[in-house]
């Protein structure tokens, strides 16, 4: 028992010596080193708070000293060396120590009372320092030190919502979204997809980072497509994004592409398109995709009807105008095969019916030509040549020859 008591007092004395050593340090790096090597086991919460607050004091002094040099250089035109790395490293250590200080500062004392000594002061002097963590992360990333960069961005995210600062935190904070985006971006490069999921949602909720954040999330999901379960998760998350951002056509297009290119999901495409038509009957793109699905199945009449519905909403939808021409030309070809006799001949009535369809196909293709003369969206030249050929229009064929060649 006597040995146990002696050991207790020896441990307590050692712990107090560590606190004393920390508080007597001349710079923050020494203080951080003492705590890291000797620890603060056996020290009361109040003394731990005191030790960590000393680190904050010393780190702030380093920042103040460097900032004085910077300001003096600006005012006088001097060129005194400014320790950029040291300035930002001190910022990081100040925030880290302040969070630990606040944690212990808010624990009950020996009388069971919570009486924080450092909370108010640290909140006031460090709130404006938080953006330095973003800059520190950017400098580290620029130096290809991804590990340090990620730790800086993560520290900002942690600090902003920590009790020390959360009372001043404003929802929609741009720096918060920026830190989250870059934390996710670095994690994506490191193939840490769990981290991407952890942070990317924050960036997606901010209008400035939404577009890039969503693309990053999509890339992350695609990288993980290895099992049927991954595919199910992928399409589920893309559908959630489509639900959340219905005006962004990317998600709609990705869902259609996924359903169309994955054999296990092909039967779900028609169901999805039907639900989209019901939800967004005045969306030209939805009708265009419906027409494309029908076109791929060679349901020419259905496709023409869907495409015309799309054009009634968006009259200058060039790919739809082009596809209408293609569908009608294909319909005319099918009609000719169907209505011709065994010798390939047509009655005057049937020939007129086919010519009517071809004329409509030509008109749509000519409209595509007028709207897109440089063929940047669609290459109307050869389909138009085919239509002129089917119609026996030699002048039209001759005009198209220069484009076809």
C-alpha positions as CSV (number, residue, x, y, z in Angstrom):
1,X,0.0,0.0,0.0
2,X,2.8,2.4,0.9
3,X,4.5,1.6,-2.4
4,X,1.2,2.3,-4.3
5,X,0.8,5.7,-2.6
6,X,4.4,6.5,-3.3
7,X,4.0,5.6,-7.0
8,X,0.8,7.7,-7.2
9,X,2.6,10.8,-5.9
10,X,5.6,10.1,-8.1
11,X,3.3,10.0,-11.2
12,X,1.5,13.1,-10.1
13,X,4.8,14.9,-9.6
14,X,6.0,13.8,-13.0
15,X,2.8,14.9,-14.6
16,X,3.0,18.3,-13.0
17,X,6.6,18.6,-14.2
18,X,5.5,18.0,-17.8
19,X,2.9,20.8,-17.5
20,X,5.5,23.1,-16.0
21,X,7.9,22.2,-18.8
22,X,5.3,22.9,-21.4
23,X,4.4,26.3,-19.9
24,X,8.1,27.2,-19.8
25,X,8.7,26.4,-23.5
26,X,9.9,29.3,-25.8
27,X,8.2,28.2,-29.0
28,X,5.2,26.1,-30.0
29,X,7.3,23.3,-31.6
30,X,9.1,22.7,-28.3
31,X,5.8,22.6,-26.5
32,X,4.2,20.2,-29.0
33,X,7.3,17.9,-28.8
34,X,7.2,17.8,-24.9
35,X,3.5,16.8,-25.0
36,X,4.1,14.2,-27.7
37,X,7.1,12.6,-26.1
38,X,6.2,12.8,-22.4
39,X,2.4,12.8,-22.5
40,X,-0.1,14.3,-20.1
41,X,-1.2,11.1,-18.4
42,X,-2.2,11.7,-14.8
43,X,-2.7,15.4,-15.3
44,X,-6.0,17.0,-14.3
45,X,-8.3,18.2,-17.1
46,X,-7.7,21.8,-16.0
47,X,-3.9,21.4,-16.2
48,X,-4.2,19.7,-19.6
49,X,-6.3,22.6,-20.8
50,X,-3.5,24.9,-19.4
51,X,-0.8,23.0,-21.3
52,X,-2.7,23.0,-24.6
53,X,-3.5,26.7,-24.2
54,X,0.2,27.4,-23.9
55,X,0.7,25.7,-27.3
56,X,-1.9,28.1,-28.6
57,X,-0.2,31.1,-27.1
58,X,3.2,30.1,-28.6
59,X,1.7,29.2,-32.0
60,X,-0.1,32.6,-32.1
61,X,3.2,34.3,-31.3
62,X,4.9,32.6,-34.2
63,X,2.1,33.7,-36.5
64,X,2.2,37.3,-35.1
65,X,5.9,37.5,-35.5
66,X,5.7,36.3,-39.2
67,X,2.8,38.6,-39.9
68,X,4.7,41.6,-38.6
69,X,7.6,40.8,-41.0
70,X,5.1,40.5,-43.9
71,X,3.4,43.8,-43.0
72,X,6.8,45.6,-42.5
73,X,7.9,44.4,-45.9
74,X,4.7,45.7,-47.5
75,X,5.0,49.1,-45.9
76,X,8.7,49.7,-46.1
77,X,9.6,47.7,-49.2
78,X,12.1,45.7,-47.2
79,X,12.7,42.0,-48.2
80,X,13.0,40.4,-44.8
81,X,12.5,36.6,-45.1
82,X,8.9,35.5,-44.3
83,X,8.5,32.0,-43.1
84,X,5.4,31.0,-45.0
85,X,5.6,27.3,-44.0
86,X,6.1,28.2,-40.4
87,X,3.2,30.6,-40.4
88,X,0.8,28.0,-41.7
89,X,2.2,25.2,-39.6
90,X,1.7,27.4,-36.5
91,X,-1.9,28.0,-37.7
92,X,-2.5,24.3,-37.8
93,X,-0.9,23.6,-34.4
94,X,-2.9,26.5,-32.9
95,X,-6.2,25.1,-34.0
96,X,-5.3,21.5,-33.0
97,X,-4.2,22.6,-29.6
98,X,-7.2,24.9,-29.1
99,X,-9.6,22.1,-29.8
100,X,-7.9,19.9,-27.2
101,X,-7.7,22.8,-24.8
102,X,-11.5,23.4,-25.2
103,X,-12.3,19.7,-24.7
104,X,-10.5,19.6,-21.3
105,X,-11.5,23.2,-20.4
106,X,-15.1,22.1,-20.4
107,X,-14.7,19.1,-18.1
108,X,-15.9,19.3,-14.5
109,X,-13.2,20.4,-11.9
110,X,-12.6,18.7,-8.6
111,X,-15.8,20.2,-7.3
112,X,-17.8,18.9,-10.2
113,X,-18.3,22.3,-11.7
114,X,-17.7,23.2,-15.3
115,X,-15.9,26.6,-15.4
116,X,-14.0,27.0,-18.7
117,X,-11.1,29.5,-18.5
118,X,-10.0,29.6,-22.1
119,X,-13.1,29.1,-24.3
120,X,-14.0,32.7,-24.9
121,X,-10.5,34.0,-25.5
122,X,-9.7,31.2,-27.9
123,X,-12.9,31.6,-29.8
124,X,-12.3,35.3,-30.3
125,X,-8.6,35.0,-31.3
126,X,-8.8,31.9,-33.4
127,X,-12.0,32.2,-35.4
128,X,-10.3,34.4,-38.0
129,X,-7.4,31.9,-38.2
130,X,-9.6,29.0,-39.4
131,X,-9.2,30.0,-43.1
132,X,-5.5,29.5,-42.7
133,X,-6.1,25.8,-42.6
134,X,-7.5,26.0,-46.2
135,X,-4.4,27.9,-47.3
136,X,-2.1,25.4,-45.5
137,X,-3.9,22.5,-47.3
138,X,-3.5,24.2,-50.6
139,X,0.3,24.8,-50.1
140,X,0.7,21.1,-49.0
141,X,-1.2,19.9,-52.0
142,X,0.8,22.1,-54.3
143,X,3.9,20.5,-52.9
144,X,2.4,17.0,-53.6
145,X,2.1,16.3,-49.9
146,X,-1.4,14.9,-50.1
147,X,-1.4,13.4,-46.6
148,X,-0.7,16.8,-45.0
149,X,-3.1,18.6,-47.3
150,X,-5.9,16.2,-46.4
151,X,-5.2,16.6,-42.7
152,X,-5.5,20.4,-43.0
153,X,-8.8,20.2,-44.8
154,X,-10.1,17.6,-42.4
155,X,-9.0,19.8,-39.5
156,X,-10.9,22.7,-40.9
157,X,-14.1,20.6,-41.2
158,X,-13.7,19.3,-37.7
159,X,-12.9,22.7,-36.2
160,X,-15.8,24.5,-37.9
161,X,-18.3,22.2,-36.2
162,X,-16.5,21.8,-32.9
163,X,-18.0,23.4,-29.7
164,X,-15.2,26.0,-29.7
165,X,-16.4,27.5,-33.0
166,X,-19.8,26.1,-33.9
167,X,-21.7,28.9,-32.3
168,X,-20.2,31.2,-35.0
169,X,-20.6,28.7,-37.8
170,X,-22.9,29.8,-40.6
171,X,-24.6,27.2,-42.7
172,X,-23.6,27.4,-46.4
173,X,-20.1,28.5,-45.4
174,X,-18.1,28.6,-48.6
175,X,-14.8,27.6,-46.9
176,X,-16.5,24.7,-45.3
177,X,-17.7,23.5,-48.7
178,X,-14.3,24.1,-50.2
179,X,-12.5,22.1,-47.5
180,X,-15.0,19.3,-48.0
181,X,-14.5,19.3,-51.8
182,X,-10.7,19.2,-51.6
183,X,-10.8,16.5,-48.9
184,X,-13.0,14.4,-51.2
185,X,-10.8,15.2,-54.2
186,X,-7.6,14.2,-52.5
187,X,-9.3,11.1,-51.1
188,X,-10.5,10.1,-54.7
189,X,-6.9,10.4,-55.9
190,X,-5.8,8.0,-53.1
191,X,-8.7,5.6,-53.9
192,X,-10.2,6.2,-50.5
193,X,-13.8,6.1,-51.6
194,X,-15.2,5.9,-48.1
195,X,-13.7,9.3,-47.5
196,X,-15.1,10.6,-50.8
197,X,-18.6,9.6,-49.6
198,X,-17.9,11.2,-46.2
199,X,-17.1,14.6,-47.6
200,X,-18.6,15.0,-51.1
201,X,-22.2,15.6,-49.9
202,X,-21.1,18.8,-48.1
203,X,-19.6,20.2,-51.3
204,X,-22.6,19.1,-53.4
205,X,-24.9,21.2,-51.2
206,X,-23.0,24.4,-52.0
207,X,-23.9,26.1,-55.4
208,X,-20.3,27.1,-56.1
209,X,-19.0,23.5,-55.8
210,X,-22.1,21.5,-56.7
211,X,-21.2,20.8,-60.4
212,X,-17.6,19.7,-59.7
213,X,-18.6,17.8,-56.6
214,X,-21.3,15.8,-58.4
215,X,-18.9,14.9,-61.2
216,X,-16.4,13.7,-58.5
217,X,-19.0,11.6,-56.9
218,X,-20.0,10.1,-60.2
219,X,-16.3,9.3,-61.0
220,X,-16.0,7.7,-57.5
221,X,-19.1,5.6,-58.0
222,X,-17.9,4.4,-61.5
223,X,-14.5,3.4,-60.1
224,X,-16.2,1.1,-57.7
225,X,-18.3,-0.8,-60.3
226,X,-17.0,-4.3,-59.7
227,X,-20.0,-6.3,-58.5
228,X,-23.7,-6.4,-59.2
229,X,-24.1,-4.8,-55.7
230,X,-21.9,-1.9,-56.8
231,X,-24.1,-1.5,-59.9
232,X,-27.2,-1.5,-57.9
233,X,-25.7,1.2,-55.6
234,X,-24.5,3.2,-58.6
235,X,-27.9,3.4,-60.2
236,X,-29.6,4.1,-56.9
237,X,-27.4,7.0,-56.1
238,X,-27.6,8.4,-59.7
239,X,-31.4,8.2,-59.4
240,X,-31.2,10.0,-56.1
241,X,-29.2,12.8,-57.7
242,X,-31.7,13.0,-60.6
243,X,-34.5,13.3,-58.0
244,X,-32.6,16.1,-56.2
245,X,-31.5,18.0,-59.3
246,X,-34.1,17.3,-61.9
247,X,-33.0,20.2,-64.1
248,X,-29.5,18.7,-64.6
249,X,-29.9,16.5,-67.7
250,X,-26.6,14.6,-66.9
251,X,-28.3,12.3,-64.4
252,X,-31.2,11.5,-66.6
253,X,-28.8,10.7,-69.5
254,X,-26.6,8.5,-67.2
255,X,-29.6,6.5,-66.0
256,X,-30.8,6.0,-69.6
257,X,-27.2,5.0,-70.7
258,X,-26.9,2.6,-67.7
259,X,-30.2,0.9,-68.3
260,X,-29.5,0.7,-72.0
261,X,-26.0,-0.8,-71.7
262,X,-26.5,-3.2,-68.8
263,X,-28.3,-6.4,-69.8
264,X,-29.6,-7.0,-66.3
265,X,-31.4,-3.6,-66.3
266,X,-32.6,-3.3,-69.9
267,X,-36.2,-4.2,-69.0
268,X,-36.3,-1.3,-66.5
269,X,-35.6,1.4,-69.2
270,X,-39.1,1.6,-70.5
271,X,-40.5,1.7,-67.0
272,X,-38.1,4.6,-66.1
273,X,-39.0,6.5,-69.3
274,X,-42.7,6.1,-68.6
275,X,-42.2,7.4,-65.0
276,X,-40.3,10.4,-66.4
277,X,-43.0,11.2,-68.9
278,X,-45.5,11.2,-66.1
279,X,-43.4,13.4,-63.9
280,X,-42.1,15.8,-66.6
281,X,-44.5,15.7,-69.6
282,X,-43.2,19.1,-70.8
283,X,-39.6,18.1,-70.9
284,X,-38.3,17.9,-74.5
285,X,-35.4,15.7,-73.5
286,X,-37.6,13.0,-71.9
287,X,-39.6,12.7,-75.1
288,X,-36.4,12.7,-77.2
289,X,-35.0,9.8,-75.2
290,X,-38.4,8.0,-75.5
291,X,-38.1,8.5,-79.2
292,X,-34.6,7.2,-79.3
293,X,-35.6,4.0,-77.4
294,X,-38.4,3.4,-79.9
295,X,-36.1,4.2,-82.8
296,X,-33.6,1.6,-81.6
297,X,-36.4,-1.0,-81.6
298,X,-37.3,0.1,-85.2
299,X,-40.8,1.3,-84.0
300,X,-40.8,4.1,-86.5
301,X,-44.3,5.4,-86.0
302,X,-43.9,5.5,-82.2
303,X,-40.5,7.1,-82.5
304,X,-41.8,9.8,-84.9
305,X,-44.7,10.5,-82.5
306,X,-42.3,10.9,-79.6
307,X,-39.9,13.1,-81.5
308,X,-42.7,15.4,-82.7
309,X,-43.9,15.7,-79.1
310,X,-40.3,16.8,-78.2
311,X,-40.2,19.3,-81.0
312,X,-43.6,20.8,-79.9
313,X,-41.8,21.7,-76.7
314,X,-38.4,22.7,-78.2
315,X,-38.7,23.5,-81.9
316,X,-35.0,23.9,-82.6
317,X,-33.8,20.6,-81.0
318,X,-31.4,19.7,-83.8
319,X,-30.7,16.1,-82.9
320,X,-34.4,15.4,-82.7
321,X,-35.0,17.1,-86.1
322,X,-32.3,14.9,-87.6
323,X,-33.6,11.7,-86.0
324,X,-37.1,12.5,-87.3
325,X,-35.6,12.6,-90.8
326,X,-33.8,9.3,-90.2
327,X,-36.9,7.6,-88.8
328,X,-39.1,8.7,-91.6
329,X,-36.6,7.6,-94.2
330,X,-36.3,4.2,-92.5
331,X,-40.1,4.1,-92.4
332,X,-40.3,4.7,-96.1
333,X,-37.7,2.0,-96.8
334,X,-39.8,-0.5,-94.7
335,X,-43.0,0.6,-96.5
336,X,-41.4,0.0,-99.8
337,X,-40.3,-3.5,-98.8
338,X,-43.8,-4.2,-97.5
339,X,-45.8,-2.8,-100.3
340,X,-43.7,-3.9,-103.3
341,X,-44.9,-7.0,-105.3
342,X,-42.6,-9.9,-106.0
343,X,-41.0,-8.0,-108.9
344,X,-40.3,-4.9,-106.7
345,X,-43.1,-2.9,-108.3
346,X,-45.4,-0.5,-106.5
347,X,-48.9,0.7,-107.3
348,X,-49.3,4.4,-108.0
349,X,-51.2,4.8,-104.7
350,X,-48.4,3.0,-102.7
351,X,-45.7,4.9,-104.5
352,X,-47.4,8.2,-103.5
353,X,-47.7,7.1,-99.9
354,X,-44.0,6.3,-99.8
355,X,-43.1,9.6,-101.5
356,X,-45.2,11.4,-98.9
357,X,-43.1,9.9,-96.1
358,X,-39.9,10.6,-98.0
359,X,-40.9,14.2,-98.5
360,X,-41.5,14.7,-94.8
361,X,-38.1,13.0,-94.1
362,X,-36.4,15.4,-96.6
363,X,-38.0,18.4,-95.0
364,X,-36.9,17.6,-91.5
365,X,-33.3,16.8,-92.7
366,X,-33.2,20.1,-94.6
367,X,-34.3,21.9,-91.5
368,X,-31.4,20.2,-89.6
369,X,-29.1,21.4,-92.4
370,X,-30.4,25.0,-92.1
371,X,-30.0,25.0,-88.3
372,X,-26.6,23.3,-88.3
373,X,-24.9,24.2,-91.6
374,X,-21.4,23.3,-90.4
375,X,-22.6,19.8,-89.1
376,X,-21.3,20.5,-85.6
377,X,-24.2,18.7,-84.0
378,X,-25.4,16.2,-86.6
379,X,-24.0,15.0,-90.0
380,X,-27.0,15.4,-92.2
381,X,-25.1,15.0,-95.5
382,X,-25.3,11.3,-96.2
383,X,-28.8,10.7,-94.9
384,X,-30.0,13.6,-97.0
385,X,-28.2,12.1,-100.0
386,X,-30.0,8.8,-99.3
387,X,-33.4,10.6,-99.2
388,X,-32.8,12.4,-102.5
389,X,-31.7,9.1,-104.0
390,X,-34.9,7.4,-102.9
391,X,-36.9,10.2,-104.2
392,X,-35.1,10.2,-107.6
393,X,-34.1,13.9,-107.0
394,X,-30.9,14.1,-109.1
395,X,-30.4,17.8,-108.4
396,X,-30.5,17.2,-104.6
397,X,-28.1,14.2,-104.9
398,X,-25.7,16.4,-106.9
399,X,-25.8,19.1,-104.2
400,X,-25.1,16.6,-101.5
401,X,-22.2,14.9,-103.4
402,X,-19.8,17.7,-102.4
403,X,-20.6,17.1,-98.7
404,X,-20.5,13.3,-98.9
405,X,-17.1,13.4,-100.7
